[in-house]
Amino acid sequence: MEEHDKLIEKFGNELNVLLNVPKEDLLKVTNEKIADAIIKVREGKVKYKAGYDGTYGVAIFDENFVPEKMEISSQKSLKDF
């Protein structure tokens, strides 16, 4: 939250940070890892592993990540019980 608050204080709001602020300006306020993550989100280079059953999804910043395939069973009808 501390990094978030510093960015918002300097650049006004989250949308401005996520969409407009150049990387060079981000680096003046936060560390390189956070600046790189913001730029990757902006450029659509982040993959997401979906959440399920009360489990949060996860953002994947590694470009080489291949998600595991989830086994999906077909929905049962009332006759199956």
C-alpha positions in Angstrom: 0.0 0.0 0.0 2.9 2.3 0.7 4.1 2.1 -3.0 0.5 2.5 -4.2 0.1 5.6 -2.0 3.3 7.2 -3.3 2.3 6.7 -6.9 -1.2 8.1 -6.4 0.2 11.1 -4.4 2.6 11.9 -7.2 0.5 11.2 -10.3 -3.1 11.8 -9.1 -5.0 8.5 -9.7 -4.7 4.9 -10.6 -5.8 5.2 -14.1 -3.2 7.8 -14.8 -0.5 5.6 -13.4 -1.7 2.5 -15.3 -2.3 4.2 -18.6 -0.2 7.4 -19.0 2.8 7.9 -16.8 6.1 7.1 -18.6 8.4 4.4 -17.2 11.1 7.0 -16.5 8.7 9.0 -14.3 7.5 5.8 -12.5 11.1 5.0 -11.7 11.5 8.3 -9.9 8.8 7.3 -7.4 8.9 3.5 -7.2 11.3 0.6 -7.8 12.1 -1.0 -11.2 10.1 -4.2 -10.5 6.9 -2.3 -9.9 7.5 0.0 -12.8 8.1 -3.0 -15.1 4.9 -4.7 -13.9 2.9 -1.5 -14.6 4.3 -1.3 -18.1 3.6 -5.0 -18.8 0.0 -4.6 -17.7 -0.3 -1.5 -20.0 1.2 -3.4 -23.0 -1.0 -6.5 -22.4 1.9 -8.7 -21.6 0.5 -10.2 -18.4 -1.3 -13.6 -18.4 -3.8 -14.5 -15.7 -4.4 -17.9 -14.1 -8.1 -17.9 -13.3 -9.4 -18.3 -9.8 -12.0 -20.9 -8.7 -14.2 -21.9 -5.7 -13.1 -19.1 -3.4 -9.5 -19.1 -4.7 -8.2 -15.8 -6.1 -6.8 -15.7 -9.6 -3.1 -14.9 -10.1 -1.4 -12.4 -12.5 1.5 -14.1 -14.3 4.3 -11.7 -15.4 6.6 -14.4 -16.8 6.2 -14.4 -20.6 7.2 -18.1 -20.8 4.5 -19.3 -18.4 2.1 -22.0 -19.7 -0.9 -22.5 -17.5 -1.9 -25.9 -16.4 -5.0 -27.4 -18.0 -7.9 -27.7 -15.7 -10.0 -30.8 -16.0 -13.6 -29.7 -16.7 -16.3 -32.2 -16.1 -19.7 -31.9 -17.8 -22.6 -30.6 -15.7 -24.8 -33.4 -14.4 -28.6 -33.3 -14.8 -31.1 -34.2 -12.1 -31.5 -37.7 -13.7 -27.8 -38.5 -12.8 -28.6 -38.4 -9.1 
